[in-house]
Amino acid sequence: MEEYKEKSAGGVMPVEFRAEDIMCSDRVNGMWHEEMECGVVVEGNLSYLYENEIVKLSAGDGFFINALTRHGIINRTKDYCLVYMIKFHPRLIGGSRDSIFWEKYLYPVLRNTSFKGMIMKRKDDPKILREILTACVAMRDKEIGYEFVVRNALSNVLFSVYERQNFVSSGLSKKDVLMEERIRTMLDYLEKHYIESVTLEDIAESASLSISECIRCFKAMVHVTPVNFLRQYRLEKAADLLLHTDLSISEAASYCGFQEMSYFTRCFRNQFGVTPTLYRRTYKKAE
């Protein structure tokens, strides 16, 4: 798997590209994150976990996943599959939260709890799939000015999504807006402190909440408990370290907050379907 996180002397571009080739895997990365994600199957066939549904995608098909939506890759055949995926923070398109782009187009999509995303077939959605592929190829090749190409293509994707989503007719209550602010505060806290010894009390305190309100907020917005989310987030980070660094398995586990190897291995197998050793051996490309 190739991974690019855009950083330069001028700052960070809040977008990440992955070209992931999959073969004979029971891999399920069912993850929630605050970024949006879209992708296109370039070669082969793919089973994709979308919320609690498994959909079949062929070459040319693709997907758009809204923030905080469970999703992941499943491939239970021996067929080779290549997928281009791009994950981006909404601020790449919307800028600041008080901009017209954020308020008029992004916020309605982000806070539309009934809209989890879109599965797109090449014969039905060629235009939006071309835009996704354009963004991915630009990120892959990184020719001069590619940042503008990426932002423009993803803006077109987002506008198409905005036009086609099923809006929640009742709109957003002040309570919903407050809950969103709280969950984002807690997710930001976990992103910054996941390598530390984090307790449920710490998570709740980061948003000035009681423990019971913290749990209720996570279940309502992310559909898991704070403790389960933290464990899954740490496992995803550990998996990245196994693929993209030469750290030992115990070092990767310890860095991501797991102090007991037996517990780490058991949790890793439950999330990815294989042991950390087999995961690294299967997916890590030779340098």
N, C-alpha and C positions, 0 to 999 in steps of 0.2 A: 504494500500500500504506500503510495506517495502522498505526502501531506505538505501543504504550504500554508504558513501563517505569515501574513504580510506585515513586515516591519521595515521601517526605513528610518533615516536620520530625522525625517520630518514627523515621525509618529507611527501609529499603528493603524492599519487599514482593517476594520472590523469584519473580516471575511476569511474563510478558510476553504481551500479546495482539496478534494481527495479523489484520486483515481484508484479505485479498489477492484482488484481482480480476485475472484472467488472461485474455488473449485472444491467440490465434494466436502461441504461443510454443514454442520448443524448449528451454525452460528446465529445467535439471536441477540442483537444489541438493542434491547428495548429501553430507550433512554428518553428522558425529558430534558429539555434545555430551553433557555429563553430566546435563543436565536431561531430564525426561520431557516428552513432547509429545502433545497430542491435538487433534482437530479435527473439524469437520463441514462437508460441502459444502452450502452454502446455496442456490446456484443453479447450473444447468448440470451438465456432466460433467467428470470429471477423471481423468487418468492419474497414478498415484502410485507413486513408486519406494520399495519396501519391502525393505530389504536388497538382494538381487539380482533381485527379482521386481517386475514392473510390474503393478499391479492397476487395474481400472476402478472408479471411484466415481461415483455419481449423486447428485442432490440428496437430502439426508436421510441419506446414508451417511457414515461417519466412520472414524476410526482412533485408536489409542493406540500410541505408540512408546516403548519402553523406553530407558533411558539407554544411550549409546554404541552406538546402532543406526543404520546408514546409512539415510537416507530423504531424500525430496525430491519436488518437484512437476515433473511433465512435462505439457505440454499441446500436442499437435501438431495441433490442429484450429483452425478459425477461430471456434469457439463461445466465447461468454463464460462464465466460471465465477467464482463467488464462494465463497471458503473462509474460514471462521472457524477460527483456530488459536490455541492457548494453550500456551505453554511454561513449565514451572514446575520450580523446584528441589525435590527431595524434602523439604527441610527445611520447606517451607511446610506440609506435612501432618505430618511426623514430628517436627518440632522438633529437639532435640538428639539426637545419635547414641546416647545411653544411655536414651532414652525407650522406653516399651513400644510405641509406635506404630512407631518406627523398627525396633526389634529384631524385633517379631513380624510386622509386615506389610510395611514398606518394604524392609528388607534382603533378605528372601527373593526379592522381585521383582527388585531391582537386581542381585543376584548370581546370578540364574538365567540362566546363559549360553545355555540352550536357548530362552529366551523373549525374542523380539525385539519383540513387541507383538501387536496385534490389529487386523484389518480388520473393521469392523462394518457390517452392512447394516440399513437402517431397519426392515425387516419382521422381522428376527431379534433385534435388540438395541435396541428403542425406549427402554428405561429408561435405559441407560447413555448413549445418544446425547442424551437429554433433559438429563442432568446436565452433559454437555460443553457443550451449547448454553446452558444456564443460566449456567455459569461465563463463557462467552465474552460473552454479552449483558450480564452484570453488569459485566465489565471494559470493555465498549464504552460503557455508559451511565453508569457510575460514580455511581450514586445513593448517598445516605448509607447507610453500613453495607455497601456492596457487598463490602468485603474479607471479611466473614464469609460472605457468600453464595458467593463464589469458593472460599474454603477448604473450606466444607461440601460444595459440589458436587464439587470435585476429590477430597475425601476419599471420597465415595461412589463416584466413578469408580475410585479406587485400590483400594478394597475389592472392587469387582466384578472388577477385574483380578486381584487376589490370589486370589480364589476360583476363577477360571477358568484361570489359567496352568497350564502343565505343569511341575510341579516336577522338579528334578533329583534323582533318588532317592538318589544317592550322597552328597549334601550337599556342604559346602564344606570343603576342606582348609585347614590353616594356610598352606600355600603360596599358595593362591588368595586368601586374605584379605590376605596380605602384598603380593601382586601388585596387588590393588585399591588398597591404600593408596598404593603407589608410583605407579600411573598417575594417581591423583587428585592427588597432590602435583605431578607433572609437568604435568598439565593446568592446575592452579592457577598454576603458574609461567608457563606460556605465555600464559595469559589476562592476567597482570599485565605481561608483558615483551615481548609480540609486536611492539610498535612499535620495539623496540630491535634491535640486531644480535645475534641469538641463534644460538649454535653448537650442534652436536650435543653437544659436551662440556658446555655450560651446562645443557642439558636433563637430561643424565645426572647431573650434579653436584647438581642441585636435589633429587634423591631419593637422593643418595649411592650411585649405581650406576656400574658400568663402562659404557662405550659399548655393548658387545655385549649386556649385560643390559638396558640401556635399549631398544635396538632390539627385543630379544626380547619385552620387556614390552608395547611398543606393538603389535607384530604379533599377540600373543596376545589383547590386550584390545580394541584399536581396529581391527585388521586393516590398518593402514598403517604405514609407517615414521614416526619422529618428524619428519623433515624434510618428508615429504609432508603430514603432519597440520598442521604449522605453516604451510606454504604455503596449504593449503586454508582454514585459519582466517583468515589474513591476507586472502585473497581475499573471504571472507564479510564481514569487517569493511569492506573497501574498497567492496564492493557496497552496504552499508548507508550509507556516507558519500556515495556517488553519488546515492542516493535521497533522503536526508534532510538533506543539507547543500548549500551552494553552493560547496564547494571545487572547484577545478579537478580534472581527472582526474589530472594529475601530482601535485598536492598530496595527493589522497586516496591515491594509490599510495605516495608518500613517507612519509606518516603511518603507513601500515600496513607499512612495512619494505621496500618495493620501490624500489630506487634507479635501476634502468634501465627506462625506459618500454617499450622493445621487449619485454623479458622479461615485464614486468607484463601487457602487452596479450596476449602469446601465452598466458600462464598463465590469464588471465581468460577468453579465448575457449575454452580447453580445458575450463574448469570450467563456464561458463555458456552456451556455445554461440554467443555474440555478443561483439562488441567492447565495451569500456567505454562508448564514445560511444553506440552503439546501445542498450545496456542502459539507460543513463540516459534516453535519448530515449523508449524504449518504456515504462518502468515508473515513471518519476518523475511524480507528479501535480502539476498546476499548483497553486500556493498560492492 
